[in-house]
């Protein structure tokens, strides 16, 4: 499976400045293609005799891992769980004029003619470290994208890990999938961080630090919103897994009563362990 690309991660970046609603909706657009790439790995990770037994659970996930399901759930949670004072504060940040510059620069960086330069910039950052000040500013700017993307991928993988669980008490399901996620979390986090950093460094390469500081400060004002949105994503998937493991497996008669599927090393993730040298077409 290929390494996840900057292009896939950032299909929605250029419209994230418009509103919190569009931010969640565009993030949710990634669910279907991500699940499509993960689905075969999730099945192959099961015991051979369990692979056909999870078909009904796969059908359930196919129907639920769609954009409108998570966007509706997360936006509903944000609308009901956000204090009014925070809403007013965050609204000012979303409406700040600095977002128009950010939108323009990010859109330009995603143009097809810039893709080769972006690819080269990614590999350049593997050997050259930006200044500490500039690195801190870019980190603040990319925090929203990185945090939300990581939450989405974490919950997708935990759901993948729960696919073959059976005869496991409901209260132990989240513990089990969290432990398995931890085995690959650092790799996913690092690859996600590196690709997003390359994109944002490239997007703002001609912006001087004083202007970059303004963008960073506006982005930082939304950290509280990002935290609530990430929590809403996690809550949505926790409820989804609860429904998933309640669906009975169609177990072959000869399958021994082991309590759950194998807990050995998980199959290689779709992100792989080394960066790709090619970016797919948008």
C-alpha positions in Angstrom: 0.0 0.0 0.0 1.4 3.4 -0.9 2.3 6.2 1.5 -0.4 8.7 2.1 0.2 11.8 0.0 0.2 15.5 0.6 -2.4 15.8 -2.2 -4.9 13.4 -0.4 -4.4 15.1 3.0 -4.9 18.6 1.6 -7.6 18.3 -0.9 -9.7 20.4 1.4 -7.1 22.8 2.7 -7.9 25.7 0.4 -11.4 26.0 1.7 -10.7 25.5 5.4 -10.6 29.3 5.9 -14.2 29.7 4.9 -16.0 28.4 8.0 -15.9 25.8 10.7 -18.7 23.9 9.0 -16.8 23.7 5.7 -13.7 22.6 7.6 -15.5 19.6 9.1 -17.3 18.8 5.8 -14.1 18.9 3.8 -12.3 16.8 6.3 -15.1 14.2 6.1 -14.7 13.9 2.4 -11.5 12.0 3.1 -13.3 9.1 4.9 -14.4 7.1 1.9 -11.0 7.1 0.0 -9.2 6.3 3.2 -11.5 3.5 4.2 -11.2 2.1 0.6 -7.4 2.0 0.9 -7.5 0.5 4.4 -10.3 -2.1 3.9 -8.2 -4.9 2.3 -5.5 -4.5 5.0 -8.2 -4.7 7.8 -9.5 -8.0 6.3 -6.1 -9.6 5.7 -5.1 -8.8 9.3 -7.7 -11.2 10.6 -7.2 -14.9 11.2 -7.8 -16.8 7.9 -10.9 -18.4 9.2 -12.3 -15.0 10.4 -11.8 -13.2 7.1 -15.1 -14.4 5.7 -16.8 -14.1 9.0 -16.5 -10.3 9.1 -18.4 -9.6 5.9 -21.5 -8.4 7.6 -19.4 -6.0 9.7 -17.7 -4.7 6.6 -21.0 -4.0 5.0 -22.0 -2.0 8.1 -18.8 0.0 7.9 -19.2 0.6 4.1 -22.6 2.2 4.8 -21.3 4.3 7.8 -17.9 5.5 6.7 -19.2 8.2 4.5 -18.7 11.9 4.6 -22.2 13.0 5.6 -22.3 10.6 8.6 -19.3 12.0 10.4 -19.9 15.6 9.4 -23.4 15.6 10.7 -22.4 13.9 14.0 -19.4 16.2 14.6 -21.1 19.4 13.7 -24.0 18.5 15.9 -21.7 17.8 18.9 -19.9 21.1 18.3 -23.1 23.1 18.1 -24.5 21.7 21.3 -21.2 21.5 23.3 -19.6 24.8 22.6 -20.0 27.6 25.2 -21.5 30.8 23.7 -18.5 32.9 24.8 -16.2 30.6 22.9 -18.4 30.7 19.8 -18.1 34.5 19.7 -14.3 34.4 20.2 -13.8 31.8 17.5 -16.1 33.6 15.1 -13.8 36.6 15.2 -10.8 34.4 14.4 -12.5 32.6 11.6 -13.5 36.0 10.1 -10.0 37.5 10.4 -8.7 38.8 7.0 -5.5 36.9 7.4 -7.4 33.8 6.3 -7.7 35.2 2.8 -3.9 35.3 2.4 -3.6 31.8 3.8 -6.2 30.5 1.4 -4.6 32.1 -1.6 -1.1 30.8 -0.8 -2.3 27.2 0.0 -4.4 27.1 -3.2 -1.4 28.2 -5.3 0.7 25.5 -3.7 -1.8 22.8 -4.7 -1.8 23.7 -8.4 -0.6 20.8 -10.6 2.3 22.8 -12.0 3.7 23.2 -8.4 3.4 19.6 -7.5 6.9 18.6 -8.5 8.4 21.6 -6.6 6.4 20.5 -3.6 7.7 17.0 -3.8 11.2 18.2 -4.0 10.6 20.5 -1.0 9.4 17.5 1.0 12.7 15.7 0.5 14.7 18.9 1.1 13.2 19.2 4.6 14.4 15.7 5.4 18.0 17.0 5.4 17.7 20.7 6.1 16.2 22.1 9.3 14.4 25.5 9.1 15.2 28.1 11.8 13.7 27.5 15.2 11.5 30.6 15.0 10.1 29.8 11.6 9.5 26.2 12.5 7.5 27.2 15.6 5.3 29.6 13.5 4.6 27.0 10.8 3.7 24.4 13.5 1.1 26.8 14.9 -0.4 27.2 11.4 -0.5 23.5 10.6 -1.9 22.5 14.0 -5.5 22.5 12.9 -4.9 20.3 9.8 -2.5 18.0 11.7 -4.7 17.5 14.8 -7.9 16.9 12.8 -6.3 14.6 10.3 -4.6 12.6 13.0 -7.8 12.2 15.0 -9.6 10.9 11.8 -6.8 8.5 11.0 -6.5 7.3 14.6 -10.2 6.5 14.8 -10.3 4.8 11.5 -7.4 2.6 12.5 -9.0 1.8 15.9 -12.2 0.9 14.1 -10.2 -1.3 11.7 -8.6 -3.1 14.7 -12.0 -3.8 16.2 -13.3 -5.5 13.0 -12.7 -9.0 14.2 -13.2 -8.7 17.9 -15.7 -11.1 19.4 -16.7 -12.3 22.8 -14.9 -9.3 24.2 -16.9 -7.3 26.9 -18.0 -4.0 25.6 -16.1 -2.1 28.2 -12.9 -3.7 27.1 -13.2 -3.0 23.4 -11.8 0.5 23.5 -8.9 -0.6 25.7 -8.0 -3.4 23.2 -8.1 -1.2 20.1 -6.2 1.6 21.8 -3.4 -0.8 22.7 -3.1 -1.9 19.1 -3.2 1.6 17.7 -0.3 2.6 19.9 1.9 0.0 18.1 1.7 2.1 14.9 0.7 5.6 16.2 4.3 7.1 16.2 4.9 6.1 12.6 1.6 7.6 11.4 2.1 10.7 13.5 5.6 11.3 12.1 4.7 10.7 8.5 1.6 13.0 8.8 3.6 15.7 10.5 6.4 15.6 7.9 4.1 15.8 4.9 2.0 18.6 6.3 5.1 20.5 7.4 6.5 20.3 3.8 3.2 21.6 2.4 3.0 24.6 4.8 6.7 25.5 4.6 6.3 25.4 0.8 3.1 27.4 0.8 4.5 30.2 3.0 8.1 30.1 1.6 7.9 33.8 0.4 6.1 35.1 3.5 8.4 37.0 5.9 8.2 36.1 9.6 6.2 39.2 10.7 3.4 38.3 8.4 3.7 34.6 9.2 3.4 35.6 12.9 0.0 37.1 12.2 -1.2 33.9 10.5 0.2 31.8 13.4 -1.6 34.0 16.0 -4.9 33.7 14.2 -4.5 30.0 13.9 -3.6 29.6 17.6 -6.8 31.3 18.6 -8.7 28.3 17.2 -6.8 25.7 19.1 -9.7 25.3 21.6 -12.1 24.7 18.7 -9.7 22.1 17.2 -9.6 20.3 20.5 -13.4 20.1 20.7 -13.6 19.0 17.1 -11.1 16.2 17.7 -13.0 15.1 20.7 -16.2 15.0 18.7 -14.5 12.8 16.1 -13.4 10.4 18.7 -16.8 10.2 20.3 -18.4 9.5 17.0 -16.1 6.6 16.3 -16.4 5.2 19.8 -20.1 5.0 19.3 -19.6 3.5 15.8 -17.3 0.7 17.2 -19.9 -0.1 19.9 -22.4 -0.7 17.2 -19.9 -2.6 15.1 -18.9 -5.2 17.7 -22.5 -5.8 18.6 -23.0 -7.3 15.1 -22.5 -11.0 15.4 -19.7 -12.7 13.3 -20.7 -15.5 11.0 -18.2 -17.9 12.5 -17.2 -21.2 10.8 -18.1 -24.2 12.9 -14.5 -25.3 13.2 -13.2 -22.0 14.6 -11.9 -22.5 18.1 -13.4 -20.4 20.9 -10.3 -18.2 21.4 -12.2 -15.1 22.5 -11.0 -12.7 19.7 -9.0 -12.5 16.5 -5.2 -12.7 16.5 -3.4 -10.0 18.3 -0.1 -10.4 16.5 1.7 -7.6 14.6 -0.8 -5.7 12.5 -0.3 -5.7 8.7 1.7 -2.9 7.1 -0.3 0.3 7.1 -1.4 2.0 3.8 1.1 4.8 4.7 4.1 2.4 4.5 7.4 3.1 6.2 9.1 5.2 3.5 7.9 8.3 1.6 6.7 7.9 -1.9 8.6 9.6 -4.7 5.4 10.3 -6.6 2.3 12.3 -5.8 -1.0 11.1 -7.3 -3.1 13.2 -9.6 -5.8 15.2 -7.8 
